[in-house]
Amino acid sequence: MTQRNWSVPETEVVQRIRDRLDADGTDVLATVVDIEGNAYRRPGAKMLLDAEGTGVGSITAGCLEDELVQVASEVRAAGEPRLVTYDLMEDDEGDVWGLGVGCNGVIEVLLEPLTETYRPAVSAFADGRDVAVVTVLDGDDGPLERGDRAYYDPVDGSLSTPAADPAAWPADALAGSAADLAERGRAATVTVDGLTLFVDGLSAPPELVVFGTGHDVGPVTELAAKSDFRVTVVGFRGAVDLADQFPAADRALTTSPASIADDLTLGGNTYAVVMTHNFVDDRLTVEALLDASVPYVGLMGPRDRFEEMRDAFDEEGRTFTEAELSSLYTPVGLDLGGGSPYQIAHSIVAEVLAVANDRTPRHLKAREGPIHERVDVDAGADADTGVPR
């Protein structure tokens, strides 16, 4: 597979799955379902392989992707899902499962022919709805077989089954873990009533709204899109073709600061960067965003510039609580020391990622334990979640 196909964002992988459901031929979906030790990707990482051996997405740093092409061809021919375990622990001779890669982890991968049973997952993702995809890994000689699938809707608490008998699923025992994983966008293998199930939480991707149309907006939209944000660019002047100027954005919108609340859906999954470089536009935009209680408002410009804004707000009788100001980040970005357009964009997007993932930025070498937090589930199920990287 190519470097380009390996490094695509998860949002693009899901879109590719959706497209291939409507195409001829049978693709194979490979998903990491369990990890022991260290691994490059977490459970839930996906890779789609077509009959020509072209892969989209990644499940490792590149050491298994080519190997999976061969296994996928066998799965495609058999028409049945297969669980494959790759032991990447380095032994005394430095050889690893015949591959010699030494990633110090054991990875379990489910490969399955892509069928219509997966459509509810990609449809929910496209609609911006959280969903938990529940796939049978081991049916223990019961009515459910490997590859049977159900979907948990965290909004109404329902479990829908595209094919298998609904009565065969332990819906009540699954509810708690499925709802939690769907909301967090995490995945885990659980054991319920003798069934080994992979619960894959697909949460709606976060939205980054960038206010501004200057040249510095482009690098921010590009990096944010590659980091799995759905990006909206908002301009306040109608003379610019925003869609043409910012092709990496998912959406472009022309409005006015006074109409932001009417033209945009702002909520807990929305993050915003304000970089219009117009003092009045920035001030009115910041006010609208703070009023909407979005979790992150990044404002371009020096700290003194915001102090000038606060003086203007004070003259109008508008004051801000500490809770409101806690979501405002100005000057925007992390202190990475760079000053070029893309270095600044990296600083901004890195800060948004840290806030979205509830992390305090620091060097990974200072972090104790795994890089990715363990996934703990509690719903009457015995969780076998592995140890994420």
NUPA-217359 format. One line per 4 residues: for each residue z, x, y of N, C-alpha, C. Coordinates in steps of 0.2 Angstrom, whole numbers. Example, Ala and Ser with C-alpha at 12.3 -4.5 7.8 and 13.67 -1.06 7.14 Angstrom:
<rs>
39 66 -28 39 62 -22 39 66 -16  35 64 -11 36 68 -5 39 64 0 $
</rs>
This chain:
<rs>
0 4 -6 0 0 0 0 4 6  -2 2 12 -3 6 18 4 5 22  5 10 26 11 11 31 11 4 35  5 2 37 6 -4 41 8 -10 37 $
6 -11 31 8 -17 27 16 -16 25  18 -10 24 25 -9 22 30 -10 28  28 -9 34 33 -9 39 32 -16 43  29 -21 41 29 -27 44 36 -30 45 $
37 -34 50 43 -38 51 44 -43 46  50 -45 44 52 -50 39 48 -57 41  48 -58 48 45 -64 50 37 -64 48  34 -59 48 27 -58 46 26 -59 39 $
31 -56 35 31 -57 28 31 -64 26  36 -68 29 36 -75 27 30 -79 29  27 -77 35 21 -80 37 15 -79 32  15 -73 30 10 -71 25 11 -75 18 $
17 -76 16 19 -80 10 16 -87 12  17 -90 17 15 -97 19 7 -97 19  4 -92 22 -4 -92 22 -6 -91 14  -3 -87 10 -6 -86 4 -5 -92 -1 $
0 -96 1 1 -103 -3 -5 -107 -2  -9 -106 3 -15 -110 4 -21 -107 2  -21 -101 0 -27 -97 -2 -28 -97 -10  -34 -95 -12 -35 -94 -19 -32 -88 -22 $
-31 -89 -29 -28 -83 -32 -20 -84 -32  -17 -80 -36 -10 -80 -37 -7 -74 -35  -3 -74 -30 1 -68 -28 7 -68 -31  11 -62 -31 17 -61 -34 22 -59 -29 $
28 -63 -29 33 -62 -24 39 -58 -27  40 -52 -24 45 -47 -27 51 -48 -22  57 -49 -25 63 -50 -20 69 -46 -23  72 -42 -19 78 -39 -21 84 -44 -22 $
87 -45 -28 92 -50 -29 99 -47 -30  99 -40 -32 106 -37 -33 105 -30 -32  111 -27 -30 111 -19 -28 118 -17 -31  118 -11 -34 124 -7 -36 123 0 -32 $
128 1 -29 128 8 -25 124 7 -19  120 12 -17 116 12 -11 109 10 -12  106 7 -6 99 5 -7 97 5 1  90 5 1 87 5 8 87 -2 11 $
86 -7 7 86 -14 9 91 -18 5  93 -23 9 98 -28 6 95 -33 1  99 -36 -3 97 -42 -7 94 -47 -2  88 -50 -4 84 -54 0 78 -51 3 $
77 -44 3 71 -41 5 65 -43 1  60 -44 4 54 -47 0 48 -42 1  43 -43 -4 37 -40 -4 32 -44 -8  26 -45 -5 21 -50 -8 15 -46 -10 $
13 -47 -16 8 -43 -19 2 -47 -21  -4 -46 -19 -10 -50 -21 -13 -46 -27  -19 -50 -30 -22 -47 -36 -25 -41 -35  -27 -39 -29 -30 -32 -27 -25 -27 -27 $
-19 -28 -28 -14 -23 -27 -12 -22 -20  -13 -26 -16 -11 -25 -9 -4 -28 -8  0 -24 -5 7 -27 -4 8 -28 3  12 -33 5 15 -34 12 22 -34 12 $
26 -30 15 33 -30 15 36 -24 12  42 -24 12 45 -18 8 52 -20 5  54 -17 0 60 -17 -3 64 -11 -4  60 -5 -3 64 1 -3 60 5 2 $
62 12 3 59 16 8 52 18 6  50 16 0 43 17 -2 43 20 -9  48 21 -12 49 24 -19 47 20 -24  47 13 -23 46 8 -29 40 4 -28 $
37 4 -21 32 -1 -20 26 0 -24  24 6 -25 18 7 -29 19 5 -37  25 6 -39 27 5 -46 27 -3 -47  29 -7 -42 29 -14 -42 22 -17 -43 $
17 -13 -40 10 -16 -41 8 -17 -48  10 -12 -52 8 -13 -59 12 -19 -63  19 -19 -61 23 -24 -64 21 -31 -62  18 -31 -55 16 -38 -53 10 -40 -56 $
5 -36 -58 -1 -37 -62 1 -40 -69  7 -38 -72 9 -40 -78 12 -47 -77  16 -48 -72 19 -55 -71 13 -60 -69  8 -58 -66 3 -62 -64 -1 -64 -70 $
-2 -60 -75 -6 -61 -81 -1 -66 -86  5 -65 -86 9 -69 -90 11 -76 -87  11 -76 -80 12 -82 -77 20 -84 -77  24 -79 -78 31 -80 -79 35 -75 -75 $
41 -77 -72 45 -73 -68 48 -67 -72  50 -62 -69 53 -56 -73 58 -53 -69  64 -51 -72 69 -47 -68 68 -40 -71  68 -35 -66 67 -28 -67 72 -24 -64 $
75 -20 -67 81 -16 -65 78 -9 -64  79 -6 -58 77 1 -56 84 5 -55  85 10 -59 91 14 -59 89 20 -55  90 21 -48 88 26 -44 94 32 -43 $
99 31 -48 104 36 -48 101 43 -50  103 48 -47 100 55 -49 105 57 -55  101 59 -60 105 62 -66 106 70 -65  108 73 -70 110 80 -70 103 84 -69 $
98 82 -72 91 85 -72 88 84 -65  90 79 -61 87 77 -55 81 72 -56  81 70 -62 76 65 -64 79 58 -63  75 53 -61 78 46 -60 73 41 -62 $
75 38 -68 71 32 -71 63 35 -71  62 41 -72 56 44 -72 52 45 -66  56 43 -60 53 43 -54 55 49 -50  61 52 -51 64 58 -47 65 56 -40 $
68 51 -38 68 49 -31 76 50 -29  81 48 -33 88 50 -31 90 46 -25  89 39 -25 92 35 -20 99 33 -21  102 35 -26 109 34 -28 111 26 -28 $
107 22 -31 108 15 -31 104 12 -37  106 6 -39 103 2 -44 101 -4 -41  94 -6 -42 91 -11 -38 88 -16 -43  90 -22 -43 87 -27 -47 82 -32 -43 $
76 -32 -46 71 -36 -42 68 -41 -46  67 -47 -43 64 -53 -46 57 -53 -44  52 -53 -49 45 -54 -48 43 -60 -51  40 -65 -47 38 -71 -49 31 -73 -46 $
27 -77 -50 21 -79 -47 22 -84 -41  19 -83 -36 20 -87 -30 17 -94 -31  21 -99 -31 19 -106 -32 21 -111 -27  19 -117 -27 21 -122 -22 29 -123 -22 $
32 -121 -27 40 -122 -27 43 -118 -21  39 -113 -18 42 -109 -12 40 -112 -6  36 -117 -5 33 -120 1 39 -123 5  44 -126 3 49 -129 7 53 -123 11 $
53 -117 8 56 -111 11 53 -109 17  46 -108 17 42 -106 22 41 -111 27  41 -118 25 41 -123 30 47 -123 35  53 -123 31 59 -123 35 59 -117 40 $
57 -111 38 57 -105 42 53 -106 48  47 -109 47 42 -110 52 44 -115 57  48 -120 55 51 -125 59 58 -123 63  60 -117 61 66 -115 64 72 -118 61 $
72 -120 55 78 -123 52 81 -118 47  87 -118 46 91 -114 41 90 -117 35  89 -113 29 89 -116 23 92 -110 18  94 -113 12 96 -108 7 92 -109 1 $
88 -104 -1 84 -105 -7 88 -102 -13  89 -107 -18 93 -105 -24 88 -105 -30  88 -99 -33 83 -97 -39 87 -95 -45  85 -98 -50 89 -97 -57 86 -90 -59 $
91 -85 -60 90 -79 -64 91 -79 -71  96 -83 -73 98 -83 -80 101 -90 -81  97 -94 -86 99 -101 -87 104 -102 -93  106 -96 -96 111 -97 -102 109 -102 -107 $
103 -103 -109 100 -107 -114 101 -115 -112  102 -116 -105 103 -123 -103 96 -126 -101  96 -132 -97 90 -135 -95 86 -131 -90  90 -127 -86 87 -123 -81 84 -116 -84 $
78 -114 -81 75 -108 -84 74 -103 -78  74 -97 -79 72 -92 -74 66 -94 -70  67 -94 -63 62 -96 -58 63 -103 -56  67 -107 -59 68 -114 -57 71 -113 -50 $
70 -118 -45 72 -117 -38 74 -123 -35  79 -123 -31 82 -128 -27 83 -126 -20  84 -131 -15 85 -129 -8 91 -133 -6  95 -129 -2 101 -132 1 100 -133 8 $
100 -139 11 100 -140 18 107 -140 21  109 -135 25 116 -135 28 117 -140 33  112 -143 36 113 -149 41 116 -155 37  113 -157 32 115 -163 29 119 -162 22 $
119 -156 20 122 -154 14 119 -156 8  112 -157 8 109 -160 2 106 -154 -2  105 -155 -8 101 -150 -12 95 -153 -15  89 -151 -13 83 -154 -16 80 -149 -21 $
77 -152 -26 74 -148 -31 66 -150 -32  62 -146 -31 55 -147 -31 52 -149 -38  55 -146 -43 53 -147 -50 58 -149 -55  63 -145 -55 68 -146 -61 72 -152 -60 $
76 -154 -65 80 -160 -65 86 -159 -60  86 -163 -55 92 -162 -50 99 -162 -53  100 -166 -59 106 -167 -62 108 -160 -65  103 -156 -66 105 -150 -70 108 -144 -65 $
108 -146 -59 110 -141 -54 118 -142 -52  122 -137 -51 129 -138 -49 129 -138 -42  127 -144 -39 126 -145 -32 133 -144 -28  138 -147 -31 145 -147 -27 147 -139 -27 $
147 -136 -32 149 -129 -33 145 -124 -28  139 -126 -27 135 -122 -23 135 -123 -16  138 -128 -14 137 -130 -7 140 -125 -2  146 -123 -3 150 -119 2 146 -112 3 $
144 -109 -3 141 -102 -2 134 -103 0  130 -108 -2 124 -109 1 124 -111 8  128 -115 11 129 -116 18 130 -110 22  135 -106 19 137 -99 23 131 -94 23 $
128 -93 17 122 -89 17 116 -91 21  115 -97 22 110 -100 26 111 -99 33  117 -100 35 119 -99 42 118 -91 44  121 -87 40 121 -80 41 114 -76 40 $
110 -80 36 104 -76 34 105 -71 29  109 -71 25 111 -66 20 110 -69 13  110 -65 8 108 -67 1 113 -64 -4  114 -67 -9 119 -65 -14 118 -68 -21 $
119 -64 -27 119 -67 -33 126 -70 -35  126 -76 -37 132 -79 -39 132 -82 -46  137 -83 -49 138 -86 -56 141 -93 -55  138 -98 -57 141 -105 -57 140 -109 -63 $
145 -111 -67 144 -115 -73 139 -112 -78  140 -105 -79 136 -102 -84 129 -100 -81  127 -102 -75 121 -100 -72 122 -94 -68  117 -90 -68 116 -84 -63 111 -86 -58 $
113 -87 -52 109 -89 -47 108 -84 -41  102 -84 -38 101 -80 -32 101 -85 -27  105 -84 -22 105 -88 -16 103 -84 -10  97 -86 -8 94 -82 -2 94 -87 4 $
98 -85 9 99 -88 15 93 -86 20  89 -91 22 84 -90 27 86 -93 33  89 -89 38 91 -92 44 85 -92 49  85 -97 54 80 -97 59 80 -90 63 $
74 -87 64 74 -81 67 77 -82 74  80 -77 77 83 -77 84 77 -77 89  78 -80 95 72 -80 100 74 -76 106  70 -71 108 71 -67 114 66 -70 119 $
69 -72 125 65 -74 130 65 -69 136  59 -66 137 59 -61 142 56 -64 149  59 -64 154 57 -67 161 54 -61 165  48 -61 166 44 -56 170 37 -55 167 $
33 -52 172 26 -51 170 24 -44 171  29 -40 173 27 -33 175 25 -29 169  22 -23 170 20 -18 164 26 -17 160  32 -17 162 38 -15 158 39 -20 153 $
37 -26 154 38 -32 149 35 -30 142  29 -27 142 25 -26 136 29 -23 131  31 -17 132 35 -13 127 41 -17 124  44 -21 129 50 -25 126 48 -30 121 $
42 -33 123 40 -39 118 37 -36 112  34 -30 112 32 -27 106 37 -25 101  42 -21 104 48 -19 100 52 -25 97  53 -30 101 57 -36 99 53 -40 94 $
47 -40 94 43 -44 89 43 -40 82  43 -33 83 44 -29 77 51 -29 74  55 -32 78 62 -32 76 64 -39 74  59 -43 72 60 -50 69 63 -55 74 $
62 -54 81 63 -59 86 57 -63 87  58 -70 88 52 -74 90 52 -73 98  47 -70 101 47 -68 108 43 -73 112  47 -75 118 43 -79 123 43 -76 129 $
38 -75 132 37 -72 139 36 -78 144  41 -77 149 41 -82 155 39 -79 161  34 -82 164 32 -80 171 33 -85 176  33 -83 182 34 -88 188 28 -89 193 $
23 -85 191 17 -86 195 11 -87 190  7 -92 192 2 -95 188 -4 -91 187  -5 -86 191 -11 -82 191 -12 -77 186  -7 -76 181 -8 -71 176 -9 -75 169 $
-13 -72 165 -14 -75 159 -9 -71 154  -4 -74 153 2 -71 150 0 -70 142  -3 -74 139 -5 -74 132 -9 -68 131  -14 -66 136 -18 -61 135 -15 -54 137 $
-10 -55 142 -7 -49 144 -2 -46 139  1 -51 135 7 -49 131 5 -52 124  1 -49 120 -2 -52 114 4 -51 108  9 -47 109 14 -47 104 19 -53 104 $
19 -57 110 23 -62 111 21 -68 107  25 -72 104 24 -78 100 22 -84 105  24 -84 111 23 -89 116 23 -86 123  19 -89 127 19 -88 134 20 -94 138 $
24 -94 143 25 -100 147 26 -98 155  23 -102 159 23 -102 166 27 -108 169  32 -106 172 37 -111 175 40 -109 181  45 -112 183 49 -109 189 56 -109 188 $
60 -105 191 67 -104 190 71 -110 190  69 -115 194 72 -122 194 71 -126 188  66 -124 184 64 -128 179 65 -125 172  69 -120 172 70 -116 166 74 -121 160 $
79 -124 162 82 -128 158 78 -134 155  73 -136 159 69 -142 157 63 -139 152  61 -133 153 55 -131 150 57 -126 144  63 -124 143 65 -120 137 71 -123 134 $
71 -122 127 77 -124 123 81 -118 123  87 -118 126 92 -113 126 98 -114 122  100 -110 118 106 -111 114 109 -105 111  113 -106 106 116 -100 103 112 -95 99 $
106 -97 98 101 -92 95 96 -89 99  97 -90 106 93 -88 111 96 -82 115  92 -77 116 94 -71 119 89 -70 125  91 -67 131 86 -67 136 87 -60 140 $
81 -58 142 81 -52 146 77 -54 153  80 -53 158 78 -55 165 75 -48 168  69 -48 170 66 -42 173 60 -44 177  61 -49 181 55 -51 186 55 -46 192 $
60 -42 193 60 -37 199 59 -41 205  61 -47 205 61 -52 211 68 -54 212  72 -52 218 79 -53 218 80 -61 218  77 -65 221 78 -72 221 77 -75 214 $
71 -73 211 69 -76 205 75 -74 199  77 -67 200 82 -65 195 88 -69 196  90 -70 202 97 -73 203 97 -80 201  91 -84 202 91 -91 200 90 -91 192 $
87 -86 189 86 -86 182 93 -85 179  96 -80 181 103 -78 178 108 -84 179  108 -87 184 112 -93 185 110 -99 180  104 -100 179 102 -105 174 104 -103 167 $
103 -97 165 105 -94 158 112 -94 157  116 -92 162 123 -93 161 126 -100 161  123 -104 165 124 -112 164 123 -114 157  118 -111 154 116 -114 147 120 -110 142 $
124 -106 143 129 -102 139 125 -99 133  120 -95 135 116 -91 130 120 -85 128  120 -83 122 125 -77 120 124 -70 124  117 -70 126 116 -63 129 111 -64 135 $
113 -61 141 108 -61 146 108 -54 149  102 -51 148 101 -44 150 98 -44 157  101 -41 162 98 -41 168 95 -34 170  89 -33 172 86 -26 174 89 -25 181 $
90 -18 182 92 -16 188 99 -13 189  101 -9 194 107 -6 194 113 -11 195  119 -9 194 125 -13 195 126 -16 202  124 -12 207 125 -14 214 120 -20 215 $
115 -20 212 110 -26 213 114 -33 211  117 -33 205 121 -39 203 126 -40 208  130 -35 211 135 -36 215 132 -40 222  126 -38 224 123 -42 229 122 -49 227 $
120 -50 221 119 -57 219 125 -61 219  131 -58 217 137 -61 217 139 -63 224  138 -59 229 139 -60 236 135 -66 238  129 -67 236 125 -73 237 127 -79 234 $
129 -78 228 132 -84 224 139 -86 228  143 -81 230 149 -83 233 148 -87 240  143 -85 243 141 -89 249 139 -96 248  136 -97 242 135 -104 240 140 -108 236 $
146 -104 236 152 -107 232 151 -107 225  147 -103 222 146 -103 215 150 -97 212  155 -98 208 158 -92 205 157 -93 197  159 -87 194 158 -86 187 164 -85 184 $
166 -88 178 172 -86 174 171 -80 170  176 -77 168 175 -71 164 171 -73 157  172 -79 154 168 -80 148 161 -80 150  159 -83 156 152 -83 157 149 -76 158 $
153 -72 162 151 -65 163 151 -61 157  155 -63 152 155 -58 146 148 -58 142  144 -63 143 137 -63 140 132 -60 145  134 -57 151 129 -54 155 130 -46 154 $
124 -43 153 124 -36 152 119 -33 157  122 -30 162 118 -27 168 122 -21 170  119 -15 171 112 -14 169 111 -15 162  105 -18 160 103 -20 153 102 -13 149 $
104 -14 143 102 -9 138 108 -4 136  107 0 131 111 5 128 110 11 132  115 16 132 114 22 135 111 27 130  105 27 129 101 32 125 98 38 128 $
99 38 135 97 44 138 89 44 140  85 40 138 78 40 139 76 36 145  70 38 148 68 35 154 61 33 154  57 34 149 50 32 148 50 24 147 $
44 21 148 44 14 147 46 12 140  44 15 135 46 13 128 53 15 126  55 21 129 62 23 128 67 17 131  65 15 137 69 10 140 69 3 136 $
63 2 133 62 -4 129 67 -4 123  67 2 120 71 4 114 78 2 116  80 5 122 87 4 124 89 -4 125  84 -8 127 85 -15 128 86 -18 122 $
81 -17 118 80 -21 111 86 -19 107  88 -13 107 94 -11 103 100 -14 105  101 -15 111 107 -19 114 107 -26 111  101 -29 112 100 -36 110 102 -37 102 $
99 -32 98 101 -32 91 108 -31 90  111 -27 93 118 -26 92 122 -32 94  121 -36 99 124 -42 101 122 -47 96  116 -48 94 114 -53 89 117 -52 82 $
119 -46 80 122 -44 74 129 -43 74  132 -45 80 139 -44 81 142 -37 80  138 -32 82 140 -25 81 142 -21 88  146 -17 87 148 -12 93 144 -6 92 $
139 -4 96 134 1 94 138 8 94  137 12 89 140 18 88 136 22 82  137 28 82 134 32 77 136 30 70  131 29 65 132 27 58 137 32 55 $
136 39 57 141 43 53 148 42 55  149 38 60 156 36 61 159 30 58  154 27 54 156 21 51 158 22 44  164 19 42 166 20 35 164 14 31 $
162 16 25 160 11 20 152 10 21  150 5 18 142 4 18 140 2 25  133 4 26 130 2 32 129 -5 33  127 -9 28 126 -16 28 133 -19 25 $
136 -24 29 142 -26 26 141 -30 19  146 -30 16 146 -34 9 146 -41 11  142 -44 6 142 -52 7 147 -55 2  152 -58 5 157 -62 1 155 -69 1 $
155 -73 -4 154 -80 -4 160 -83 -8  161 -89 -6 167 -93 -9 166 -100 -9  163 -102 -15 162 -109 -16 163 -111 -23  168 -109 -26 170 -110 -33 165 -106 -37 $
162 -101 -34 157 -97 -38 160 -90 -39  158 -86 -44 160 -79 -45 155 -75 -42  156 -72 -36 150 -69 -33 149 -62 -36  143 -60 -38 141 -54 -40 136 -51 -35 $
139 -48 -29 134 -47 -23 132 -40 -23  134 -36 -27 132 -29 -26 135 -25 -20  133 -19 -19 136 -16 -13 130 -14 -9  129 -17 -3 123 -16 1 124 -9 4 $
118 -6 6 117 0 9 122 0 15 $
</rs>
